[in-house]
């Protein structure tokens, strides 16, 4: 586990809190060092949405889709849509 992984784990606990932005930044480092692993960009999208940063989340989601194996793209796209709606709802305090 890298230091960036540890930072993600330590600061990702509460959606919308200032520490979520730290987790997003650390996950960006993790994703960039594992640049061919689409799942790392899925995580980055998740943390960006939790930090209420939909633009960064959408960019990370697009990267995840581009890197996902062809046979997993539809599944990945569905998962990313769910991640976005759930994380943004949590970040903004919306109730479902």
Buried (B, 14 or more C-beta within 10 A) or exposed (E): EEEBBEBBEEBBEEBBBEBBBBBBBBBBBBBEEEEEBBBBBBBBBBBBBBBBBBEBBBBBBEBBBEBBEEEEBEEBBEBBEEBBEBBBBBBEEEEE
